[in-house]
């Protein structure tokens, strides 16, 4: 779709989130699929009046369901001390974690490689809209009270650098490890991402909540540090997570700027106490939906194997000859109904096709998926193969070995970390940096349209078009990256 000339809509009548009777969690009351549907609409840039209204109602429901307790200080003047105390507590707890690991403790989060990949896939709906909550403030970039918030959004976009744009980094992570498509992820896993999108398209009506959400979300959490450590240990790219560790620092990073933004935007004329109340309510939205701990704890590898095979059953039924039988039944019959998959797996185990707890090479079923004469080669994604691989190996999969490699040689306790692999690849000349502005001559219709339209527009209209291209739906594209660089150059000039 080409970029169209854009007029930013004027603020509408304020919709204050004080309707307590609306406090039902939409993810539980509206039925499976409603949250995902609204998430997709907003993520794709469909921000019509009906979508904005539905998003505003969703926010009111989430605010009412969040309750009142929070860890924020009673006075906003104490925010900096609160933020620093939080950072110190996280650092202390992380130090304890590192000492435990050095003493031989197992990984705290991820039992095996499949577990970590499942986590990366499950949190994707949130990561794919990273920073979106601040987008609605971009048209108000001239307001100096928003400087820290606008700068934070631009930095979430990597200032237009492809190798720093958070969403683009995560999209590449999903592709790299075969974690897409994401169509079957639950409503609950879309709640946090939808909160961010709903704030983006209703910023004028929920300004204190936007600022509060930014305050709560930009504090450095312990789980970010542990996730990055264990992903690296399992040979998985932790850069998306380590990047957040640096940009969210409590000195000059997003955590400090979030505190400054609260103080800079507190009303001097209006009701500061009510504004602070709404900021605190917005901060609680940072915990909406399934959190990191719940996602990690919810991993059931056998259930994930069943889900994977059930999803494949539609394509697999009818694709096997009559000679393909298990436990006296044709494979096509087993696959005729997805709910038969658990019984099918049990039959495969009973017939000796799958030997749980043994090396995968001893399972004839695995030989159908991988190997020199694998009849089902290409049927499963790399993520799906890793899940099946680790399920078959059982406890032995805690060594983190990827399915494509042989078992670790005797005497080697674990595979090389991701950073070790990256250094080796760089030494061999296999790693090439991505240039921040390397989009000259790139074949992209939106980039071409943006470059053609900008010279024909007055300065104000140019900024409107750049803001449009920096929306959550577009900022990670070549046009969005280019627009981000131009926007940031003009804002700083």
PyMOL commands that set and color helices and strands:
alter all, ss='L'
color gray80, all
select helices_A, chain A and resi 20-22+26-29+34-43+49-65+76-102+113-122+124-127+132-140+144-156+158-160+166-176+188-200+207-217+222-233+239-247+254-265+272-287+292-297+301-316+331-334+338-350+360-362+364-369+382-399+418-427+445-454+459-469+478-492
alter helices_A, ss='H'
color red, helices_A
select strands_A, chain A and resi 325-326+329-330
alter strands_A, ss='S'
color yellow, strands_A
deselect
rebuild
show_as cartoon
